[in-house]
Every structure is written in structure tokens, then in C-alpha cells.
Amino acid sequence: MPQTEQAGLTPRQVQNFIDDGFVKIENAFSIQLAKQCRDELWADIGLSPDERETWTRPVVRVGFKASPAFIEAASAPRLHKAYDQLVGEGRWLAPTGLGTFPIRFPSAESPGDDGWHVDMSFGTANPDFMEWRANVKSTGRALLMLFLFSDVGADDAPTRIRKGSHATIARELLPYGDAGTTLRQLAAEDWASTKDCEIELATGAAGSVYLCHPFLVHAAQPHRGKRPRFMAQPPLQPKSEFDPALPPSSVQIAIRRACELTV
């Protein structure tokens, strides 16, 4: 039986998030809304879906979008319910828009940004992004989110996900305490500790959203399909620092289990 709009995640989906580090929500927002958002992005980059000869770069980036269409997509009722289930009711900030957008075009040229990584969550004022930081509490980031605004198949540059890698990264962050460590330090051995993880592709129809654990190792890839891929990759931000007096969220349960701490 299909879920209703407000049904949120099933217990199995929540458990999959804890175990695998991500959950896919299909039909999170409508295909009509997805098209409206795509149309805005086409206008922003000054290109046309009907003029393939103008698609000369493998990736074009758009920053933050706060127009009504993008706020509506980020605030879909099913997503709000899922945010509550994974992060904790009242513990996240409602998105005021979405971004950034790496718009990927069919190309034989390397995009130059397809290395494995974890998105860092604080210290981002440093001009050297390799010095951006994360800690075991995931200060500053409640979720990584992937919003699909176009249909994404296996050849359409879907984000590559190392399934279960969030647990390995949690264990690697634990010794650094609240101060955390840098992207440079975490990437020092080219993410070798997660190289044996099964790879999942973030494919799906327009309107799908992947909600990912902040520590999930992921990567872009070249576009070998025919139509451009439109996606946003925003964070969900926490409302405040972790409060040990509150029951642990699904994000925190995943971290504690990985680190063999008391849940």
C-alpha cells in the first residue's frame, strides 16, 4: 500500500538509514514542481534544454535558491515528517531554500570534482576547503540531502554512495573529540578505510530525495547519458548542539552503535 503524503518513513526505512547511512524517499515532491525548479535553473545558467550545442561544460554550478518553488520542495510534508524521524522533532531548522546545484551535462570530459569525500560541517569560513572540519557529534550538520529535480538513471551521473561508510567515519572521528578534524586529515589515505563498502547509485525519478547520514562517503561521477542532471545537495542544519538529556535521534544512534557507545 502506498504511503500517504504525511506518512513519513516506515520503521524499516528508519532502520535502513541507521544501518546503511541513507534512505530514499520517492515522490517527496511533485514532478510538476521539479520541472518548475528546472526551468528556473535553466534560466539561471543561460542555457536551453533544446540547444544541445550549448552544453559545452561537464558541470555548471548554481548556488543557493530561495524562490518559492525551492522552498516548497524543501518543505514537503513527507520530508518534514522524515526530518523529525531521523533528526528528532524540533531539533532541525526548516530550510529556507536549497543549494548548491551541480548541474551535470553529458560529456566525455572529466568533471574534475568526482573524488570520494564527506561533507564537512563547520570551519567553512576557511578559504581552504580541505581545512573544513567535522566532529563525531556532527556539529553544524544534521543530514546531507540529495534532491533530484530530473530523472536520474545509471548513466546520468548519479551520486555514488559507499553504503555503510558513515559508521567507519564515525569511528575515525571519535578520537578527535569536539574539536574534530579536517577534510585533509580524513582524506589522507584516499578514504581507503571505506573502499570495500558496497556502492549504491542515487538514481530515481524527479521528485525523489535521498536523506543521508552526515558522515556518508559519496562522490560525483561523469555524465554518460543524454539529458542533463539537475540535483541539489543541501545540508539540513540542526537547531542546536546535541543535548544528552534528550533521547538519541536516528543519526545519533548510528554514531553510537558504530563507536560501540551506550545508545
ChimeraX commands (.cxc) that place a marker at each C-alpha (Angstrom):
marker #1 position 0.00,0.00,0.00 radius 0.5
marker #1 position 1.49,3.40,-0.95 radius 0.5
marker #1 position 2.32,5.83,1.81 radius 0.5
marker #1 position 0.20,8.91,2.27 radius 0.5
marker #1 position 1.86,12.31,2.00 radius 0.5
marker #1 position 2.19,12.68,5.76 radius 0.5
marker #1 position 3.04,9.03,6.50 radius 0.5
marker #1 position 6.77,9.64,6.76 radius 0.5
marker #1 position 9.23,6.76,6.96 radius 0.5
marker #1 position 8.39,3.20,7.90 radius 0.5
marker #1 position 10.27,1.57,10.81 radius 0.5
marker #1 position 12.21,-0.47,8.21 radius 0.5
marker #1 position 13.28,2.70,6.39 radius 0.5
marker #1 position 14.48,4.26,9.65 radius 0.5
marker #1 position 16.47,1.11,10.41 radius 0.5
marker #1 position 17.94,1.12,6.91 radius 0.5
marker #1 position 19.07,4.71,7.48 radius 0.5
marker #1 position 20.82,3.66,10.70 radius 0.5
marker #1 position 22.43,0.61,9.08 radius 0.5
marker #1 position 23.21,1.89,5.57 radius 0.5
marker #1 position 23.55,5.64,6.14 radius 0.5
marker #1 position 20.79,6.79,3.80 radius 0.5
marker #1 position 17.14,6.39,2.85 radius 0.5
marker #1 position 15.43,7.18,-0.44 radius 0.5
marker #1 position 12.04,8.92,-0.40 radius 0.5
marker #1 position 10.21,8.62,-3.71 radius 0.5
marker #1 position 7.62,11.22,-4.71 radius 0.5
marker #1 position 8.78,13.55,-1.97 radius 0.5
marker #1 position 7.57,16.43,-4.16 radius 0.5
marker #1 position 5.69,16.53,-7.45 radius 0.5
marker #1 position 7.16,16.19,-10.94 radius 0.5
marker #1 position 5.40,19.45,-11.82 radius 0.5
marker #1 position 7.28,21.23,-9.04 radius 0.5
marker #1 position 10.52,19.57,-10.16 radius 0.5
marker #1 position 10.00,20.95,-13.68 radius 0.5
marker #1 position 9.29,24.43,-12.31 radius 0.5
marker #1 position 12.58,24.30,-10.43 radius 0.5
marker #1 position 14.45,23.03,-13.51 radius 0.5
marker #1 position 13.05,25.86,-15.58 radius 0.5
marker #1 position 14.38,28.36,-13.05 radius 0.5
marker #1 position 17.81,26.73,-13.12 radius 0.5
marker #1 position 17.94,26.73,-16.93 radius 0.5
marker #1 position 17.22,30.46,-16.81 radius 0.5
marker #1 position 19.91,31.00,-14.19 radius 0.5
marker #1 position 22.63,29.35,-16.26 radius 0.5
marker #1 position 21.53,30.95,-19.52 radius 0.5
marker #1 position 21.24,27.65,-21.39 radius 0.5
marker #1 position 18.37,25.81,-23.04 radius 0.5
marker #1 position 17.18,22.20,-22.88 radius 0.5
marker #1 position 16.61,22.42,-26.64 radius 0.5
marker #1 position 20.07,23.66,-27.63 radius 0.5
marker #1 position 22.43,20.76,-27.00 radius 0.5
marker #1 position 25.26,22.52,-28.83 radius 0.5
marker #1 position 25.47,24.99,-25.92 radius 0.5
marker #1 position 26.18,22.23,-23.39 radius 0.5
marker #1 position 29.93,22.66,-23.55 radius 0.5
marker #1 position 30.93,22.10,-19.92 radius 0.5
marker #1 position 30.56,18.87,-17.92 radius 0.5
marker #1 position 29.24,20.69,-14.85 radius 0.5
marker #1 position 27.74,24.12,-14.19 radius 0.5
marker #1 position 27.10,25.19,-10.62 radius 0.5
marker #1 position 24.32,27.31,-9.18 radius 0.5
marker #1 position 24.39,28.49,-5.57 radius 0.5
marker #1 position 21.57,28.86,-3.11 radius 0.5
marker #1 position 18.00,29.20,-4.40 radius 0.5
marker #1 position 15.32,30.70,-2.14 radius 0.5
marker #1 position 12.47,31.21,-4.61 radius 0.5
marker #1 position 9.03,29.82,-3.63 radius 0.5
marker #1 position 9.38,26.67,-5.75 radius 0.5
marker #1 position 12.56,25.58,-4.00 radius 0.5
marker #1 position 11.21,26.39,-0.54 radius 0.5
marker #1 position 8.14,24.31,-1.36 radius 0.5
marker #1 position 10.28,21.34,-2.43 radius 0.5
marker #1 position 12.41,21.50,0.73 radius 0.5
marker #1 position 9.33,21.83,2.91 radius 0.5
marker #1 position 7.25,18.97,1.51 radius 0.5
marker #1 position 5.18,17.38,4.32 radius 0.5
marker #1 position 6.73,13.93,3.84 radius 0.5
marker #1 position 10.18,15.43,4.23 radius 0.5
marker #1 position 9.29,17.36,7.37 radius 0.5
marker #1 position 7.99,14.14,8.90 radius 0.5
marker #1 position 11.17,12.31,7.90 radius 0.5
marker #1 position 13.35,15.10,9.34 radius 0.5
marker #1 position 11.55,14.59,12.65 radius 0.5
marker #1 position 12.08,10.83,12.49 radius 0.5
marker #1 position 15.79,10.96,11.69 radius 0.5
marker #1 position 16.98,14.11,13.48 radius 0.5
marker #1 position 14.37,14.50,16.22 radius 0.5
marker #1 position 11.21,16.53,16.44 radius 0.5
marker #1 position 12.01,20.21,16.91 radius 0.5
marker #1 position 15.77,19.64,16.54 radius 0.5
marker #1 position 16.26,20.92,12.97 radius 0.5
marker #1 position 15.93,24.24,11.19 radius 0.5
marker #1 position 13.34,24.47,8.43 radius 0.5
marker #1 position 15.16,25.00,5.11 radius 0.5
marker #1 position 14.74,28.49,3.68 radius 0.5
marker #1 position 15.74,27.30,0.21 radius 0.5
marker #1 position 18.05,24.80,-1.42 radius 0.5
marker #1 position 21.61,24.66,-2.76 radius 0.5
marker #1 position 24.09,24.06,-4.10 radius 0.5
marker #1 position 23.25,22.70,-7.57 radius 0.5
marker #1 position 25.93,20.84,-9.56 radius 0.5
marker #1 position 24.13,20.61,-12.92 radius 0.5
marker #1 position 25.84,17.86,-14.89 radius 0.5
marker #1 position 25.85,17.59,-18.67 radius 0.5
marker #1 position 26.66,14.65,-20.96 radius 0.5
marker #1 position 30.38,14.94,-21.65 radius 0.5
marker #1 position 33.48,12.91,-22.42 radius 0.5
marker #1 position 35.45,15.45,-20.39 radius 0.5
marker #1 position 36.20,14.72,-16.74 radius 0.5
marker #1 position 34.14,16.93,-14.39 radius 0.5
marker #1 position 37.16,17.35,-12.11 radius 0.5
marker #1 position 35.10,17.06,-8.94 radius 0.5
marker #1 position 34.37,13.35,-8.75 radius 0.5
marker #1 position 36.53,12.30,-5.80 radius 0.5
marker #1 position 35.20,10.47,-2.73 radius 0.5
marker #1 position 34.54,12.71,0.27 radius 0.5
marker #1 position 32.41,13.52,3.30 radius 0.5
marker #1 position 30.78,16.94,3.51 radius 0.5
marker #1 position 32.32,18.94,6.35 radius 0.5
marker #1 position 30.07,20.88,8.71 radius 0.5
marker #1 position 31.99,23.68,10.44 radius 0.5
marker #1 position 35.05,25.85,9.99 radius 0.5
marker #1 position 33.79,26.59,6.50 radius 0.5
marker #1 position 34.91,30.23,6.64 radius 0.5
marker #1 position 38.43,28.99,5.91 radius 0.5
marker #1 position 39.20,29.66,2.21 radius 0.5
marker #1 position 40.96,26.28,2.03 radius 0.5
marker #1 position 38.07,23.80,1.92 radius 0.5
marker #1 position 40.46,20.97,2.82 radius 0.5
marker #1 position 40.70,22.61,6.26 radius 0.5
marker #1 position 36.94,22.48,6.83 radius 0.5
marker #1 position 36.04,20.30,9.81 radius 0.5
marker #1 position 33.69,17.67,11.19 radius 0.5
marker #1 position 33.42,16.05,14.60 radius 0.5
marker #1 position 31.80,12.92,15.97 radius 0.5
marker #1 position 28.73,14.92,17.12 radius 0.5
marker #1 position 28.28,16.28,13.58 radius 0.5
marker #1 position 28.23,19.85,14.85 radius 0.5
marker #1 position 26.54,22.09,12.29 radius 0.5
marker #1 position 25.00,19.39,10.11 radius 0.5
marker #1 position 22.03,17.15,10.80 radius 0.5
marker #1 position 21.74,15.49,7.37 radius 0.5
marker #1 position 23.18,15.51,3.88 radius 0.5
marker #1 position 20.31,15.64,1.38 radius 0.5
marker #1 position 20.16,14.90,-2.35 radius 0.5
marker #1 position 17.14,16.41,-4.13 radius 0.5
marker #1 position 16.55,15.05,-7.65 radius 0.5
marker #1 position 14.96,17.64,-9.94 radius 0.5
marker #1 position 15.35,15.49,-13.07 radius 0.5
marker #1 position 15.04,11.78,-13.71 radius 0.5
marker #1 position 18.41,10.20,-12.88 radius 0.5
marker #1 position 19.36,6.83,-14.33 radius 0.5
marker #1 position 22.59,4.88,-14.00 radius 0.5
marker #1 position 24.21,6.79,-16.91 radius 0.5
marker #1 position 23.06,10.25,-15.76 radius 0.5
marker #1 position 25.89,10.97,-13.28 radius 0.5
marker #1 position 24.07,9.69,-10.18 radius 0.5
marker #1 position 25.90,10.36,-6.93 radius 0.5
marker #1 position 27.88,7.30,-5.85 radius 0.5
marker #1 position 27.32,6.25,-2.24 radius 0.5
marker #1 position 29.52,3.96,-0.15 radius 0.5
marker #1 position 26.87,2.05,1.75 radius 0.5
marker #1 position 27.57,1.86,5.49 radius 0.5
marker #1 position 30.60,4.15,5.27 radius 0.5
marker #1 position 29.08,6.51,7.84 radius 0.5
marker #1 position 29.91,4.00,10.58 radius 0.5
marker #1 position 33.58,3.87,9.62 radius 0.5
marker #1 position 33.83,7.66,9.55 radius 0.5
marker #1 position 32.15,7.92,12.97 radius 0.5
marker #1 position 34.83,5.66,14.43 radius 0.5
marker #1 position 37.57,7.69,12.75 radius 0.5
marker #1 position 36.17,10.96,14.14 radius 0.5
marker #1 position 35.74,9.68,17.71 radius 0.5
marker #1 position 39.37,10.21,18.88 radius 0.5
marker #1 position 39.28,13.87,17.82 radius 0.5
marker #1 position 36.51,14.83,20.24 radius 0.5
marker #1 position 34.58,18.08,19.94 radius 0.5
marker #1 position 37.38,19.82,18.01 radius 0.5
marker #1 position 37.01,17.29,15.22 radius 0.5
marker #1 position 39.38,17.05,12.30 radius 0.5
marker #1 position 39.78,18.38,8.78 radius 0.5
marker #1 position 38.80,17.06,5.39 radius 0.5
marker #1 position 42.53,16.88,4.60 radius 0.5
marker #1 position 43.14,14.55,7.53 radius 0.5
marker #1 position 40.13,12.33,6.82 radius 0.5
marker #1 position 41.10,12.06,3.16 radius 0.5
marker #1 position 44.79,11.44,3.85 radius 0.5
marker #1 position 44.64,7.81,2.68 radius 0.5
marker #1 position 42.09,8.45,-0.07 radius 0.5
marker #1 position 39.23,7.02,2.00 radius 0.5
marker #1 position 40.84,3.56,1.91 radius 0.5
marker #1 position 39.00,2.53,5.07 radius 0.5
marker #1 position 35.71,2.59,3.15 radius 0.5
marker #1 position 36.91,1.17,-0.19 radius 0.5
marker #1 position 35.25,-2.21,0.41 radius 0.5
marker #1 position 31.80,-0.72,1.01 radius 0.5
marker #1 position 29.10,-1.66,-1.46 radius 0.5
marker #1 position 28.41,1.18,-3.90 radius 0.5
marker #1 position 24.85,2.41,-4.31 radius 0.5
marker #1 position 23.82,4.88,-7.02 radius 0.5
marker #1 position 21.46,7.74,-6.12 radius 0.5
marker #1 position 19.10,7.14,-9.03 radius 0.5
marker #1 position 15.40,7.92,-9.18 radius 0.5
marker #1 position 12.60,9.89,-10.72 radius 0.5
marker #1 position 12.37,13.67,-10.43 radius 0.5
marker #1 position 10.86,14.44,-7.04 radius 0.5
marker #1 position 12.91,11.81,-5.20 radius 0.5
marker #1 position 15.06,12.78,-2.21 radius 0.5
marker #1 position 17.88,10.89,-0.53 radius 0.5
marker #1 position 18.30,11.70,3.15 radius 0.5
marker #1 position 21.84,10.76,4.13 radius 0.5
marker #1 position 23.79,10.50,7.36 radius 0.5
marker #1 position 26.25,13.42,7.63 radius 0.5
marker #1 position 29.23,11.03,7.64 radius 0.5
marker #1 position 28.30,9.17,4.46 radius 0.5
marker #1 position 31.18,8.90,1.97 radius 0.5
marker #1 position 29.99,9.79,-1.52 radius 0.5
marker #1 position 31.24,11.02,-4.89 radius 0.5
marker #1 position 30.15,12.54,-8.16 radius 0.5
marker #1 position 30.87,10.87,-11.50 radius 0.5
marker #1 position 30.94,11.73,-15.23 radius 0.5
marker #1 position 27.67,12.00,-17.13 radius 0.5
marker #1 position 27.32,9.33,-19.84 radius 0.5
marker #1 position 23.62,9.79,-20.52 radius 0.5
marker #1 position 21.70,12.08,-22.86 radius 0.5
marker #1 position 19.88,14.66,-20.73 radius 0.5
marker #1 position 21.36,17.00,-18.08 radius 0.5
marker #1 position 21.05,16.01,-14.46 radius 0.5
marker #1 position 19.58,18.55,-12.04 radius 0.5
marker #1 position 20.16,17.95,-8.34 radius 0.5
marker #1 position 20.57,19.94,-5.12 radius 0.5
marker #1 position 22.83,18.78,-2.31 radius 0.5
marker #1 position 21.95,20.91,0.75 radius 0.5
marker #1 position 22.54,20.18,4.40 radius 0.5
marker #1 position 19.77,20.00,6.95 radius 0.5
marker #1 position 21.00,22.14,9.81 radius 0.5
marker #1 position 20.44,21.31,13.47 radius 0.5
marker #1 position 18.63,23.78,15.69 radius 0.5
marker #1 position 21.20,23.47,18.47 radius 0.5
marker #1 position 24.09,21.41,19.80 radius 0.5
marker #1 position 23.49,17.80,20.80 radius 0.5
marker #1 position 21.61,17.61,24.10 radius 0.5
marker #1 position 22.41,14.38,26.03 radius 0.5
marker #1 position 19.24,14.89,28.08 radius 0.5
marker #1 position 17.11,14.14,25.02 radius 0.5
marker #1 position 16.54,10.68,23.53 radius 0.5
marker #1 position 19.10,9.96,20.80 radius 0.5
marker #1 position 17.99,10.58,17.24 radius 0.5
marker #1 position 18.46,8.06,14.43 radius 0.5
marker #1 position 21.56,10.00,13.36 radius 0.5
marker #1 position 23.00,9.72,16.86 radius 0.5
marker #1 position 22.03,6.06,17.24 radius 0.5
marker #1 position 24.02,5.24,14.11 radius 0.5
marker #1 position 27.06,7.07,15.51 radius 0.5
marker #1 position 26.82,5.43,18.94 radius 0.5
marker #1 position 26.46,1.94,17.53 radius 0.5
marker #1 position 29.41,2.46,15.22 radius 0.5
marker #1 position 31.54,3.65,18.12 radius 0.5
marker #1 position 30.18,0.96,20.48 radius 0.5
marker #1 position 28.85,3.58,22.86 radius 0.5
marker #1 position 25.74,3.21,25.02 radius 0.5
marker #1 position 22.64,4.11,23.00 radius 0.5
marker link #1:1,2 radius 0.2
marker link #1:2,3 radius 0.2
marker link #1:3,4 radius 0.2
marker link #1:4,5 radius 0.2
marker link #1:5,6 radius 0.2
marker link #1:6,7 radius 0.2
marker link #1:7,8 radius 0.2
marker link #1:8,9 radius 0.2
marker link #1:9,10 radius 0.2
marker link #1:10,11 radius 0.2
marker link #1:11,12 radius 0.2
marker link #1:12,13 radius 0.2
marker link #1:13,14 radius 0.2
marker link #1:14,15 radius 0.2
marker link #1:15,16 radius 0.2
marker link #1:16,17 radius 0.2
marker link #1:17,18 radius 0.2
marker link #1:18,19 radius 0.2
marker link #1:19,20 radius 0.2
marker link #1:20,21 radius 0.2
marker link #1:21,22 radius 0.2
marker link #1:22,23 radius 0.2
marker link #1:23,24 radius 0.2
marker link #1:24,25 radius 0.2
marker link #1:25,26 radius 0.2
marker link #1:26,27 radius 0.2
marker link #1:27,28 radius 0.2
marker link #1:28,29 radius 0.2
marker link #1:29,30 radius 0.2
marker link #1:30,31 radius 0.2
marker link #1:31,32 radius 0.2
marker link #1:32,33 radius 0.2
marker link #1:33,34 radius 0.2
marker link #1:34,35 radius 0.2
marker link #1:35,36 radius 0.2
marker link #1:36,37 radius 0.2
marker link #1:37,38 radius 0.2
marker link #1:38,39 radius 0.2
marker link #1:39,40 radius 0.2
marker link #1:40,41 radius 0.2
marker link #1:41,42 radius 0.2
marker link #1:42,43 radius 0.2
marker link #1:43,44 radius 0.2
marker link #1:44,45 radius 0.2
marker link #1:45,46 radius 0.2
marker link #1:46,47 radius 0.2
marker link #1:47,48 radius 0.2
marker link #1:48,49 radius 0.2
marker link #1:49,50 radius 0.2
marker link #1:50,51 radius 0.2
marker link #1:51,52 radius 0.2
marker link #1:52,53 radius 0.2
marker link #1:53,54 radius 0.2
marker link #1:54,55 radius 0.2
marker link #1:55,56 radius 0.2
marker link #1:56,57 radius 0.2
marker link #1:57,58 radius 0.2
marker link #1:58,59 radius 0.2
marker link #1:59,60 radius 0.2
marker link #1:60,61 radius 0.2
marker link #1:61,62 radius 0.2
marker link #1:62,63 radius 0.2
marker link #1:63,64 radius 0.2
marker link #1:64,65 radius 0.2
marker link #1:65,66 radius 0.2
marker link #1:66,67 radius 0.2
marker link #1:67,68 radius 0.2
marker link #1:68,69 radius 0.2
marker link #1:69,70 radius 0.2
marker link #1:70,71 radius 0.2
marker link #1:71,72 radius 0.2
marker link #1:72,73 radius 0.2
marker link #1:73,74 radius 0.2
marker link #1:74,75 radius 0.2
marker link #1:75,76 radius 0.2
marker link #1:76,77 radius 0.2
marker link #1:77,78 radius 0.2
marker link #1:78,79 radius 0.2
marker link #1:79,80 radius 0.2
marker link #1:80,81 radius 0.2
marker link #1:81,82 radius 0.2
marker link #1:82,83 radius 0.2
marker link #1:83,84 radius 0.2
marker link #1:84,85 radius 0.2
marker link #1:85,86 radius 0.2
marker link #1:86,87 radius 0.2
marker link #1:87,88 radius 0.2
marker link #1:88,89 radius 0.2
marker link #1:89,90 radius 0.2
marker link #1:90,91 radius 0.2
marker link #1:91,92 radius 0.2
marker link #1:92,93 radius 0.2
marker link #1:93,94 radius 0.2
marker link #1:94,95 radius 0.2
marker link #1:95,96 radius 0.2
marker link #1:96,97 radius 0.2
marker link #1:97,98 radius 0.2
marker link #1:98,99 radius 0.2
marker link #1:99,100 radius 0.2
marker link #1:100,101 radius 0.2
marker link #1:101,102 radius 0.2
marker link #1:102,103 radius 0.2
marker link #1:103,104 radius 0.2
marker link #1:104,105 radius 0.2
marker link #1:105,106 radius 0.2
marker link #1:106,107 radius 0.2
marker link #1:107,108 radius 0.2
marker link #1:108,109 radius 0.2
marker link #1:109,110 radius 0.2
marker link #1:110,111 radius 0.2
marker link #1:111,112 radius 0.2
marker link #1:112,113 radius 0.2
marker link #1:113,114 radius 0.2
marker link #1:114,115 radius 0.2
marker link #1:115,116 radius 0.2
marker link #1:116,117 radius 0.2
marker link #1:117,118 radius 0.2
marker link #1:118,119 radius 0.2
marker link #1:119,120 radius 0.2
marker link #1:120,121 radius 0.2
marker link #1:121,122 radius 0.2
marker link #1:122,123 radius 0.2
marker link #1:123,124 radius 0.2
marker link #1:124,125 radius 0.2
marker link #1:125,126 radius 0.2
marker link #1:126,127 radius 0.2
marker link #1:127,128 radius 0.2
marker link #1:128,129 radius 0.2
marker link #1:129,130 radius 0.2
marker link #1:130,131 radius 0.2
marker link #1:131,132 radius 0.2
marker link #1:132,133 radius 0.2
marker link #1:133,134 radius 0.2
marker link #1:134,135 radius 0.2
marker link #1:135,136 radius 0.2
marker link #1:136,137 radius 0.2
marker link #1:137,138 radius 0.2
marker link #1:138,139 radius 0.2
marker link #1:139,140 radius 0.2
marker link #1:140,141 radius 0.2
marker link #1:141,142 radius 0.2
marker link #1:142,143 radius 0.2
marker link #1:143,144 radius 0.2
marker link #1:144,145 radius 0.2
marker link #1:145,146 radius 0.2
marker link #1:146,147 radius 0.2
marker link #1:147,148 radius 0.2
marker link #1:148,149 radius 0.2
marker link #1:149,150 radius 0.2
marker link #1:150,151 radius 0.2
marker link #1:151,152 radius 0.2
marker link #1:152,153 radius 0.2
marker link #1:153,154 radius 0.2
marker link #1:154,155 radius 0.2
marker link #1:155,156 radius 0.2
marker link #1:156,157 radius 0.2
marker link #1:157,158 radius 0.2
marker link #1:158,159 radius 0.2
marker link #1:159,160 radius 0.2
marker link #1:160,161 radius 0.2
marker link #1:161,162 radius 0.2
marker link #1:162,163 radius 0.2
marker link #1:163,164 radius 0.2
marker link #1:164,165 radius 0.2
marker link #1:165,166 radius 0.2
marker link #1:166,167 radius 0.2
marker link #1:167,168 radius 0.2
marker link #1:168,169 radius 0.2
marker link #1:169,170 radius 0.2
marker link #1:170,171 radius 0.2
marker link #1:171,172 radius 0.2
marker link #1:172,173 radius 0.2
marker link #1:173,174 radius 0.2
marker link #1:174,175 radius 0.2
marker link #1:175,176 radius 0.2
marker link #1:176,177 radius 0.2
marker link #1:177,178 radius 0.2
marker link #1:178,179 radius 0.2
marker link #1:179,180 radius 0.2
marker link #1:180,181 radius 0.2
marker link #1:181,182 radius 0.2
marker link #1:182,183 radius 0.2
marker link #1:183,184 radius 0.2
marker link #1:184,185 radius 0.2
marker link #1:185,186 radius 0.2
marker link #1:186,187 radius 0.2
marker link #1:187,188 radius 0.2
marker link #1:188,189 radius 0.2
marker link #1:189,190 radius 0.2
marker link #1:190,191 radius 0.2
marker link #1:191,192 radius 0.2
marker link #1:192,193 radius 0.2
marker link #1:193,194 radius 0.2
marker link #1:194,195 radius 0.2
marker link #1:195,196 radius 0.2
marker link #1:196,197 radius 0.2
marker link #1:197,198 radius 0.2
marker link #1:198,199 radius 0.2
marker link #1:199,200 radius 0.2
marker link #1:200,201 radius 0.2
marker link #1:201,202 radius 0.2
marker link #1:202,203 radius 0.2
marker link #1:203,204 radius 0.2
marker link #1:204,205 radius 0.2
marker link #1:205,206 radius 0.2
marker link #1:206,207 radius 0.2
marker link #1:207,208 radius 0.2
marker link #1:208,209 radius 0.2
marker link #1:209,210 radius 0.2
marker link #1:210,211 radius 0.2
marker link #1:211,212 radius 0.2
marker link #1:212,213 radius 0.2
marker link #1:213,214 radius 0.2
marker link #1:214,215 radius 0.2
marker link #1:215,216 radius 0.2
marker link #1:216,217 radius 0.2
marker link #1:217,218 radius 0.2
marker link #1:218,219 radius 0.2
marker link #1:219,220 radius 0.2
marker link #1:220,221 radius 0.2
marker link #1:221,222 radius 0.2
marker link #1:222,223 radius 0.2
marker link #1:223,224 radius 0.2
marker link #1:224,225 radius 0.2
marker link #1:225,226 radius 0.2
marker link #1:226,227 radius 0.2
marker link #1:227,228 radius 0.2
marker link #1:228,229 radius 0.2
marker link #1:229,230 radius 0.2
marker link #1:230,231 radius 0.2
marker link #1:231,232 radius 0.2
marker link #1:232,233 radius 0.2
marker link #1:233,234 radius 0.2
marker link #1:234,235 radius 0.2
marker link #1:235,236 radius 0.2
marker link #1:236,237 radius 0.2
marker link #1:237,238 radius 0.2
marker link #1:238,239 radius 0.2
marker link #1:239,240 radius 0.2
marker link #1:240,241 radius 0.2
marker link #1:241,242 radius 0.2
marker link #1:242,243 radius 0.2
marker link #1:243,244 radius 0.2
marker link #1:244,245 radius 0.2
marker link #1:245,246 radius 0.2
marker link #1:246,247 radius 0.2
marker link #1:247,248 radius 0.2
marker link #1:248,249 radius 0.2
marker link #1:249,250 radius 0.2
marker link #1:250,251 radius 0.2
marker link #1:251,252 radius 0.2
marker link #1:252,253 radius 0.2
marker link #1:253,254 radius 0.2
marker link #1:254,255 radius 0.2
marker link #1:255,256 radius 0.2
marker link #1:256,257 radius 0.2
marker link #1:257,258 radius 0.2
marker link #1:258,259 radius 0.2
marker link #1:259,260 radius 0.2
marker link #1:260,261 radius 0.2
marker link #1:261,262 radius 0.2
marker link #1:262,263 radius 0.2
view
